[in-house]
């Protein structure tokens, strides 16, 4: 009898565990319905392969019973679902390098550091053991003071070398109302270790500071970093803007409205762009109240604040002189619809501006939070290749001519 009870308890335990694994697999593959589910889905889409591997242990040494059979079925389904994001990532990685090179040209590096570039878009060992970032110098600078508020940026630089280095300005997300310059530091450290000066900027936040306050802050930060040419090895003629989420909108708008020839490229990671459309086609309120976020940023709804919405939409300012653009967007993004990238892409296509929309079928908003995950790896590879082309590489046409014997 004790043995039967033990077997029964073991089977019941496996059933509970199998149910959890299956539920995790569903979260990794289905749209999140709440903020908590969205946060969980980031972890499960980017680290789910770990849980999938560990769950294989649940399939070992099971007995013939309906409890064990049900547990095994649920576990198997969960494992399959947990590995779907990784399978889709490998599929997305197949042509990524060729697509980037064909669009932006062959990348070159001027780095005098020993930190190696990404060898390919997705590295299996890095999924398990992490991506090597490298050692860098980080110091804080106050780049402006507005009404007593100190606006600061963190400057990331290689530990060695005195070369004149291109600059990457990083603008954080947070719905224009939240977030800090310390968010998502891994990519900044990675790029700095490979020969860039990276400036993660803080900016004035809504609702205390409405649009265009962040745009004004970005321009001040760019000029401040340019002025570091003689003291910090900055090349003021080669700058790229990179923004996440709300920072993507700030970066795109800054790049497309500027006439500064030093801004040679812009990267938008899941950034909102079609703000009027976004207001009338909001995200799930249980995930994010996107309408309220836009009102906080722009002062009200489009009906009463239409000019602000128009002035904040990047696509309206695209011209044939706009800088090359890299979009990275998860197709399961419940915060910012992938449509936002598509509408800007359409305008860039009309004006003949080189650009790519890297669509990640498995990924949700903020997927690059896990730096070594599938989204983190593909993002890092794409950004590194893009910067290598637009900041110190051959242009697409020149690269083609250079390749002709």
C-alpha positions as CSV (number, residue, x, y, z in Angstrom):
1,X,0.0,0.0,0.0
2,X,2.7,2.6,0.8
3,X,4.3,1.8,-2.5
4,X,1.1,2.4,-4.3
5,X,0.6,5.7,-2.5
6,X,4.2,6.6,-3.4
7,X,3.6,5.9,-7.0
8,X,0.4,7.8,-6.9
9,X,2.0,10.8,-5.3
10,X,4.9,10.7,-7.8
11,X,2.4,10.5,-10.7
12,X,0.4,13.4,-9.3
13,X,3.6,15.5,-8.9
14,X,4.5,14.8,-12.5
15,X,1.0,15.8,-13.6
16,X,1.3,19.1,-11.8
17,X,4.8,19.7,-13.3
18,X,3.6,18.7,-16.8
19,X,0.7,21.2,-16.5
20,X,3.1,23.9,-15.5
21,X,5.5,23.1,-18.4
22,X,2.5,23.1,-20.8
23,X,1.3,26.4,-19.5
24,X,4.7,27.9,-19.9
25,X,4.8,26.7,-23.5
26,X,1.5,28.4,-24.1
27,X,2.8,31.7,-22.6
28,X,5.8,31.4,-24.9
29,X,3.7,31.1,-28.1
30,X,0.4,32.9,-27.5
31,X,-0.3,36.7,-27.1
32,X,-0.2,37.9,-23.5
33,X,-3.4,39.2,-22.0
34,X,-2.0,41.1,-19.0
35,X,1.1,43.0,-18.0
36,X,2.3,40.1,-15.8
37,X,1.8,37.6,-18.7
38,X,3.8,39.9,-21.0
39,X,6.7,40.0,-18.6
40,X,6.6,36.2,-18.2
41,X,6.5,35.8,-22.0
42,X,9.7,37.7,-22.4
43,X,11.5,35.2,-20.1
44,X,9.8,32.2,-21.7
45,X,10.5,33.1,-25.3
46,X,14.1,34.0,-24.6
47,X,15.0,31.5,-21.9
48,X,12.4,28.9,-22.5
49,X,14.9,26.5,-24.0
50,X,16.4,26.0,-20.6
51,X,13.0,25.0,-19.1
52,X,12.4,22.8,-22.1
53,X,15.7,20.9,-21.6
54,X,15.1,20.5,-17.8
55,X,11.6,19.3,-18.5
56,X,12.9,16.3,-20.4
57,X,13.7,14.8,-17.0
58,X,10.0,14.5,-16.3
59,X,9.7,12.1,-19.2
60,X,12.1,9.6,-17.7
61,X,11.0,6.6,-15.7
62,X,7.3,7.0,-15.9
63,X,4.8,4.2,-15.2
64,X,1.8,2.9,-17.2
65,X,-1.1,4.8,-15.8
66,X,-3.4,7.5,-16.9
67,X,-1.8,10.0,-14.6
68,X,1.7,9.3,-15.9
69,X,0.4,9.2,-19.5
70,X,-1.4,12.6,-19.1
71,X,1.7,14.1,-17.4
72,X,3.9,12.9,-20.2
73,X,1.6,14.3,-22.9
74,X,1.4,17.7,-21.2
75,X,5.1,17.8,-20.7
76,X,5.8,16.8,-24.3
77,X,3.5,19.5,-25.6
78,X,5.1,22.1,-23.3
79,X,8.6,21.2,-24.4
80,X,7.7,21.5,-28.1
81,X,6.1,24.9,-27.5
82,X,9.1,26.1,-25.5
83,X,11.4,25.3,-28.4
84,X,9.3,27.0,-31.1
85,X,10.8,30.5,-30.4
86,X,14.3,29.1,-30.8
87,X,13.3,27.3,-34.1
88,X,11.8,30.5,-35.5
89,X,14.9,32.4,-34.4
90,X,17.2,30.1,-36.4
91,X,14.9,30.5,-39.4
92,X,15.1,34.3,-39.1
93,X,18.9,34.1,-38.9
94,X,19.5,32.2,-42.1
95,X,19.6,35.1,-44.5
96,X,20.1,38.0,-42.0
97,X,23.7,38.7,-42.8
98,X,23.2,38.6,-46.6
99,X,20.1,40.9,-46.3
100,X,22.0,43.4,-44.2
101,X,25.0,43.5,-46.5
102,X,22.9,43.8,-49.6
103,X,21.0,46.7,-48.1
104,X,23.6,48.7,-46.2
105,X,26.9,47.5,-47.7
106,X,29.8,45.5,-46.3
107,X,30.6,46.4,-42.7
108,X,34.1,47.3,-41.6
109,X,35.5,47.7,-38.2
110,X,38.0,50.3,-36.9
111,X,38.1,48.7,-33.5
112,X,41.6,48.4,-31.9
113,X,40.2,46.3,-29.1
114,X,40.5,42.6,-28.8
115,X,36.8,42.0,-28.3
116,X,35.5,39.8,-31.2
117,X,32.4,40.7,-33.2
118,X,29.5,38.4,-33.4
119,X,30.5,35.5,-35.6
120,X,26.9,34.8,-36.8
121,X,23.4,35.9,-35.8
122,X,22.7,33.0,-33.5
123,X,25.3,31.1,-31.5
124,X,24.1,28.0,-29.7
125,X,26.8,28.1,-27.0
126,X,25.9,31.7,-26.1
127,X,22.3,30.6,-25.5
128,X,23.6,28.5,-22.6
129,X,26.6,30.4,-21.3
130,X,25.9,34.0,-22.2
131,X,27.4,36.5,-24.7
132,X,30.8,37.9,-23.9
133,X,30.5,41.7,-23.5
134,X,33.9,43.0,-22.6
135,X,35.4,45.5,-20.2
136,X,34.6,49.2,-20.7
137,X,34.9,52.5,-19.0
138,X,31.6,54.1,-17.9
139,X,31.3,57.6,-16.5
140,X,28.4,60.0,-16.0
141,X,28.1,63.4,-17.6
142,X,25.6,66.2,-17.0
143,X,24.9,67.5,-20.5
144,X,22.3,70.1,-19.7
145,X,20.4,71.8,-16.8
146,X,16.8,72.8,-17.5
147,X,14.8,74.6,-14.8
148,X,17.1,73.1,-12.2
149,X,16.8,69.6,-13.5
150,X,20.1,68.0,-14.3
151,X,20.0,65.9,-17.5
152,X,22.7,63.3,-17.6
153,X,24.1,60.6,-19.9
154,X,26.3,57.6,-19.3
155,X,29.3,57.4,-21.6
156,X,30.6,53.9,-22.4
157,X,34.1,53.7,-23.9
158,X,36.7,51.0,-24.7
159,X,39.3,50.6,-22.0
160,X,42.2,51.0,-24.4
161,X,43.0,53.1,-27.5
162,X,42.9,56.8,-28.3
163,X,41.4,56.5,-31.8
164,X,38.7,58.9,-32.9
165,X,35.6,56.6,-32.5
166,X,32.1,56.8,-34.0
167,X,29.3,57.5,-31.6
168,X,26.0,55.6,-30.8
169,X,23.4,57.7,-29.0
170,X,21.0,55.3,-27.1
171,X,17.6,56.5,-26.0
172,X,15.7,54.5,-23.5
173,X,12.1,53.5,-23.6
174,X,9.3,53.5,-21.0
175,X,6.4,55.1,-22.7
176,X,7.9,58.6,-22.5
177,X,6.9,58.6,-18.8
178,X,9.3,56.1,-17.3
179,X,12.7,54.3,-17.8
180,X,16.2,55.5,-17.2
181,X,19.6,55.7,-19.0
182,X,20.6,52.6,-17.1
183,X,18.1,50.3,-18.8
184,X,19.4,47.6,-21.2
185,X,23.1,48.3,-20.6
186,X,24.5,45.1,-22.1
187,X,24.3,46.2,-25.7
188,X,26.0,49.5,-24.8
189,X,28.8,47.7,-23.1
190,X,29.1,45.3,-26.0
191,X,29.4,48.1,-28.6
192,X,31.8,50.1,-26.5
193,X,34.1,47.1,-26.0
194,X,34.2,46.9,-29.8
195,X,35.3,50.4,-30.6
196,X,32.3,52.7,-30.2
197,X,31.6,55.6,-27.9
198,X,28.1,54.9,-26.6
199,X,26.1,57.6,-24.9
200,X,23.0,56.4,-23.0
201,X,21.0,59.5,-22.4
202,X,18.4,60.5,-19.8
203,X,15.7,63.0,-20.9
204,X,12.8,64.8,-19.4
205,X,9.7,62.6,-18.9
206,X,6.0,63.1,-19.4
207,X,3.5,64.1,-18.1
208,X,5.6,66.8,-16.4
209,X,7.4,67.5,-19.7
210,X,5.4,67.2,-22.9
211,X,6.6,66.7,-26.4
212,X,8.9,68.0,-27.8
213,X,11.0,68.1,-24.6
214,X,12.7,64.7,-25.3
215,X,13.6,65.9,-28.9
216,X,15.2,69.1,-27.5
217,X,17.1,67.0,-24.9
218,X,18.4,64.6,-27.6
219,X,19.8,67.6,-29.7
220,X,21.5,68.9,-26.6
221,X,23.0,65.5,-25.8
222,X,24.3,65.1,-29.3
223,X,26.0,68.5,-29.2
224,X,27.5,67.7,-25.8
225,X,29.0,64.4,-27.0
226,X,30.4,66.1,-30.1
227,X,32.2,68.5,-27.9
228,X,34.1,65.6,-26.3
229,X,36.1,65.1,-29.4
230,X,39.5,66.1,-27.9
231,X,38.9,64.7,-24.4
232,X,37.2,61.3,-25.0
233,X,38.2,60.2,-28.5
234,X,34.8,61.1,-30.1
235,X,34.5,61.4,-33.9
236,X,31.8,64.1,-34.2
237,X,31.2,63.3,-37.9
238,X,29.9,59.8,-37.4
239,X,26.9,59.3,-35.2
240,X,24.0,56.8,-35.1
241,X,20.9,57.0,-33.0
242,X,19.4,53.9,-31.4
243,X,16.1,53.9,-29.4
244,X,14.0,51.3,-27.8
245,X,10.2,51.6,-27.6
246,X,9.4,55.3,-26.9
247,X,13.1,55.9,-27.5
248,X,12.7,54.6,-31.0
249,X,10.2,57.3,-31.8
250,X,12.5,59.9,-30.4
251,X,15.4,58.5,-32.4
252,X,13.5,58.3,-35.7
253,X,12.1,61.8,-35.3
254,X,15.5,63.1,-34.4
255,X,17.1,61.5,-37.4
256,X,14.5,62.4,-40.0
257,X,14.0,66.1,-38.9
258,X,17.7,66.8,-38.6
259,X,19.9,68.3,-41.3
260,X,23.0,67.3,-39.5
261,X,25.2,65.2,-41.9
262,X,26.9,63.5,-38.9
263,X,23.8,61.4,-38.2
264,X,24.4,58.5,-40.5
265,X,22.0,55.9,-39.3
266,X,19.1,55.2,-37.0
267,X,17.9,52.1,-35.2
268,X,14.4,51.6,-33.9
269,X,13.7,48.7,-31.6
270,X,9.9,48.2,-31.5
271,X,9.4,52.0,-31.6
272,X,5.9,53.6,-32.0
273,X,5.7,55.9,-35.1
274,X,2.0,56.0,-36.3
275,X,0.8,57.9,-33.2
276,X,-2.6,58.9,-34.5
277,X,-3.3,55.3,-35.7
278,X,-2.0,54.0,-32.4
279,X,-4.4,56.1,-30.5
280,X,-7.4,54.9,-32.4
281,X,-6.1,51.3,-32.4
282,X,-4.9,50.9,-28.9
283,X,-3.1,48.0,-27.3
284,X,-4.9,45.7,-24.9
285,X,-5.6,47.9,-21.9
286,X,-4.7,45.0,-19.5
287,X,-1.2,45.0,-21.0
288,X,-0.7,48.8,-21.4
289,X,-3.1,51.7,-21.6
290,X,-1.5,53.1,-24.8
291,X,-4.1,55.8,-25.2
292,X,-3.4,57.3,-21.8
293,X,0.4,57.1,-22.5
294,X,0.0,59.1,-25.7
295,X,-2.1,61.7,-24.0
296,X,0.5,62.0,-21.2
297,X,3.2,62.6,-23.9
298,X,1.3,64.8,-26.3
299,X,-1.0,66.6,-24.0
300,X,-4.3,65.1,-25.0
301,X,-6.1,63.1,-27.8
302,X,-5.7,63.7,-31.5
303,X,-9.1,65.5,-31.7
304,X,-7.8,68.4,-29.5
305,X,-4.0,68.0,-30.0
306,X,-3.7,67.1,-33.6
307,X,-0.7,69.3,-34.4
308,X,1.3,67.6,-31.7
309,X,0.5,64.2,-33.1
310,X,1.5,65.3,-36.6
311,X,4.7,66.9,-35.3
312,X,5.7,63.7,-33.4
313,X,5.2,61.2,-36.3
314,X,8.5,60.3,-37.8
315,X,7.1,59.1,-41.2
316,X,5.9,62.7,-42.0
317,X,9.5,63.9,-42.1
318,X,11.1,61.2,-44.3
319,X,13.0,62.5,-47.3
320,X,15.4,61.1,-49.8
321,X,18.2,62.5,-47.6
322,X,17.0,60.6,-44.5
323,X,19.7,58.3,-43.0
324,X,19.6,54.5,-43.4
325,X,17.3,52.8,-40.9
326,X,17.2,49.5,-39.2
327,X,13.9,48.4,-37.6
328,X,13.7,45.5,-35.2
329,X,10.2,44.4,-34.2
330,X,8.6,41.4,-32.7
331,X,5.5,40.2,-34.4
332,X,3.9,39.3,-31.1
333,X,4.4,42.8,-29.7
334,X,1.3,43.6,-27.7
335,X,2.5,47.1,-26.7
336,X,3.5,48.5,-30.1
337,X,2.0,46.9,-33.2
338,X,4.5,45.9,-36.0
339,X,2.4,48.2,-38.2
340,X,4.3,51.2,-36.8
341,X,7.5,50.0,-38.5
342,X,5.7,49.2,-41.7
343,X,4.3,52.7,-42.1
344,X,7.7,54.3,-41.8
345,X,9.2,51.6,-44.1
346,X,6.6,52.5,-46.8
347,X,7.8,56.2,-46.7
348,X,11.5,55.2,-46.8
349,X,10.8,52.9,-49.7
350,X,9.0,55.7,-51.6
351,X,12.0,58.0,-51.0
352,X,14.6,55.4,-51.8
353,X,16.2,55.3,-48.4
354,X,18.1,52.0,-47.5
355,X,16.4,50.2,-44.7
356,X,15.4,46.8,-43.3
357,X,12.6,45.7,-41.1
358,X,13.8,42.7,-39.1
359,X,10.7,40.9,-38.1
360,X,11.0,38.4,-35.3
361,X,8.0,36.1,-35.4
362,X,8.3,34.7,-31.9
363,X,9.2,37.9,-30.1
364,X,7.3,40.4,-27.9
365,X,7.9,43.9,-26.7
366,X,11.3,44.3,-24.9
367,X,12.5,40.9,-26.1
368,X,16.2,42.0,-26.1
369,X,16.0,42.3,-22.3
370,X,17.6,38.8,-22.3
371,X,20.9,39.7,-24.0
372,X,21.9,36.1,-24.7
373,X,18.5,35.0,-25.8
374,X,17.4,34.6,-29.5
375,X,16.1,38.1,-29.8
376,X,19.1,39.6,-27.9
377,X,21.6,37.7,-30.2
378,X,19.9,38.6,-33.5
379,X,19.5,42.2,-32.4
380,X,23.1,42.5,-31.4
381,X,24.3,41.0,-34.6
382,X,22.0,43.2,-36.8
383,X,23.0,46.4,-34.9
384,X,26.7,45.6,-35.1
385,X,26.5,44.9,-38.8
386,X,24.4,48.0,-39.4
387,X,26.8,50.2,-37.5
388,X,29.8,48.7,-39.2
389,X,28.2,49.6,-42.6
390,X,26.8,53.1,-42.0
391,X,29.5,54.5,-39.6
392,X,32.6,53.1,-41.2
393,X,31.8,50.8,-44.0
394,X,31.3,50.7,-47.7
395,X,27.9,51.9,-49.0
396,X,25.8,49.4,-50.7
397,X,26.7,50.6,-54.2
398,X,30.3,50.9,-53.4
399,X,30.4,47.5,-51.8
400,X,28.9,46.0,-55.0
401,X,31.5,47.7,-57.2
402,X,34.3,46.6,-54.8
403,X,33.2,43.0,-55.1
404,X,33.4,43.1,-58.9
405,X,36.8,41.7,-60.1
